[in-house]
């Protein structure tokens, strides 16, 4: 007896499979990161639908749970088409999809990450979307068990003038307490210190991406002898 499920999902990656088909990876609301074959997915008719970042309704079916299985898809929202009009937005979308695919374990539900990802996609055309991207990476780290404490100074217990983050513990450090160790610390941009704030220009976005990037490297990629996805590196370089 075949097994199946139905869910909403965000396309993370599309790879050609044979002459006519494609293997796609979805970030689904209830099934987590899940791959499957789309019959005819390499044809022109499917090209507009099968773009990383698009939101789809998905039906998955396989004879056994451990099989790759096949997807039937229905388009819900074409976020990829919206991103095509601006190179920086397209770079952010590419980084988002690559990071989700590279970090999330397969077939393990991460409903909070799915909701944060959908929220970011909905804000890609809104001024200040770069702030949402950095917050998305922080949420992804937190969901994977590497949450940062950016609210209290690790040295004094105070909440004033937080300006740095320990690269070892992920805890904030105030400007005064950090003085002997500044070269070893990561900058804490103001928009991450002040809840609900927006980044004040590309320098703060660069600091935010350097902060999250350090912990992704230290806890997610380096232990597996991997590198941060190239599309994410290119996105960060745009703010350097």
C-alpha positions, 0 to 999 in steps of 0.5 A, a space after each residue: 500500500 502506498 503512503 502519502 501526505 499533503 502539505 504546503 511547502 517552499 521550494 528550496 532547490 531544483 535539480 534535473 533528473 534524467 531527461 524530463 524529470 526534476 528532483 526538488 527539495 521543499 521546506 514544508 510546514 509539517 513534514 520538514 525538509 523533504 525531497 521528491 521527484 516531479 515528473 516532467 519537472 525539467 520541461 518548459 511548462 514547469 519552469 515557472 513553477 519550479 523556482 526556489 522560493 516559490 510557495 506550493 501546495 504539495 502532494 507526496 506519494 511513495 510505495 515505502 516511507 524511505 523511498 524518494 517518492 514523487 510530488 504533485 505540485 500546485 502553485 500558491 505564490 510566486 515569490 521567485 518572480 517578485 525577486 527577479 526585479 532586484 539583484 539584491 533581493 534575488 541574492 537574499 532569496 538564493 541565500 535563504 533557500 541555500 541556508 535552509 537546505 544546507 542546515 535543516 535535517 531531512 524529514 524533521 518538522 521545523 514549523 517555527 522555521 517554516 513560519 519565519 521563512 514564509 514571513 521573510 518571503 512576504 517581506 522581500 519587497 518591503 524596505 528594510 527586508 535585509 533586517 528580516 533576513 538577519 532575524 531569520 538566520 537568528 531564528 534558524 540558529 535558535 531552532 537548531 539549538 544554538 540560540 544567542 543571548 543578546 539581551 544581558 551582559 555576560 560579564 555584569 548582568 546589566 542590560 545597558 550599552 550592549 555592543 559585542 557578543 562573545 564568539 564562544 558563548 553567544 552572549 552579549 557583552 557591554 561596551 565597558 566590560 568588553 574593553 580588554 577583549 574587543 579584538 576577540 569579540 563580534 560586533 552587536 549591531 543596534 538593531 539586534 540589541 533593540 527589539 523591533 529595530 531596523 538596521 541602520 544601513 549596510 554596515 549593520 547588516 554586514 555586522 549581523 551577517 558576520 555574527 550569525 555566520 560565525 555561529 553557523 560556521 562554528 556549530 553547523 558547518 565546520 564540525 561536518 567539514 563543510 563551508 557556508 553555501 556560496 550563495 550566502 557568502 555572495 549575499 554577505 559580500 554585498 554589504 561588506 
